[in-house]
Amino acid sequence: MSRIYKILPGADWSFAQQAGRFDGSTLDLQDGFIHFSTAAQAQETARRHFAGQARLVVLEVETDDLGDAVRWEPSRGGALFPHLYGPLPTRQVRGVTEAPLDADGLPVIAVAS
């Protein structure tokens, strides 16, 4: 079992809850998969892609719940990141936490590594 994390605006999560699934962000839809991070990768993902964005949440998901739809693929830097090919059913989200901004405008990601 492996926990993975998706950072997204809280409004997107609210919409997904109403729909029963999260289909991905604009970038996810362009890339053809939903980007996730491991616990060790989440804070750097937040710094690189979400700086200055308020009202973010972090979804916690078990890879075993997603089956073969999760693939571990290298990023531009070579690190392996989990990618979900298909929608994320909201029932498979194990936890949701807020990611407040610190004094420098960077989201604070609290995940267990």
LINSULHU-V419281 format. One record per backbone hydrogen bond with DSSP energy under -0.5 kcal/mol. CO is the residue of the C=O (numbers start at 1). NH is the residue of the N-H. E is the energy in kcal/mol with one decimal. If there is no record, write none. Layout:
<<CO	NH	E> <CO	NH	E>>
//
This chain:
<<2	63	-3.0> <4	61	-2.6> <5	37	-2.2> <6	59	-3.1> <8	57	-3.1> <9	12	-0.6> <9	13	-1.6> <10	14	-2.3> <11	15	-2.1> <12	16	-2.3> <13	17	-2.5> <14	18	-1.7> <15	19	-2.0> <16	20	-2.2> <16	21	-1.2> <20	90	-1.4> <21	23	-0.6> <22	88	-2.9> <25	29	-2.7> <26	30	-2.0> <27	31	-2.4> <28	32	-1.7> <28	33	-1.4> <33	35	-0.6> <34	84	-2.4> <37	5	-3.0> <38	42	-1.6> <39	43	-0.5> <41	45	-2.3> <42	46	-2.4> <43	47	-2.3> <44	48	-2.6> <45	49	-2.5> <46	50	-2.2> <50	53	-2.1> <52	54	-0.7> <55	10	-3.4> <56	99	-2.2> <57	8	-2.4> <58	97	-2.0> <59	6	-1.7> <60	94	-2.9> <60	95	-1.1> <61	4	-2.8> <62	65	-0.9> <62	66	-0.6> <63	66	-1.3> <63	67	-0.9> <66	69	-1.4> <67	70	-1.4> <69	85	-3.1> <71	73	-0.7> <71	83	-2.6> <73	81	-3.0> <75	78	-1.6> <79	75	-2.6> <81	73	-2.7> <82	36	-1.9> <83	71	-2.7> <83	85	-0.6> <84	34	-3.0> <84	86	-1.1> <87	89	-0.7> <88	22	-2.7> <89	92	-2.0> <90	93	-1.7> <92	62	-0.6> <92	94	-0.6> <95	60	-2.5> <97	58	-2.9> <99	56	-0.6> <100	108	-2.9> <102	105	-2.1> <105	52	-3.6> <106	102	-2.5> <107	109	-0.7> <108	110	-0.6> <109	111	-0.9>>
//
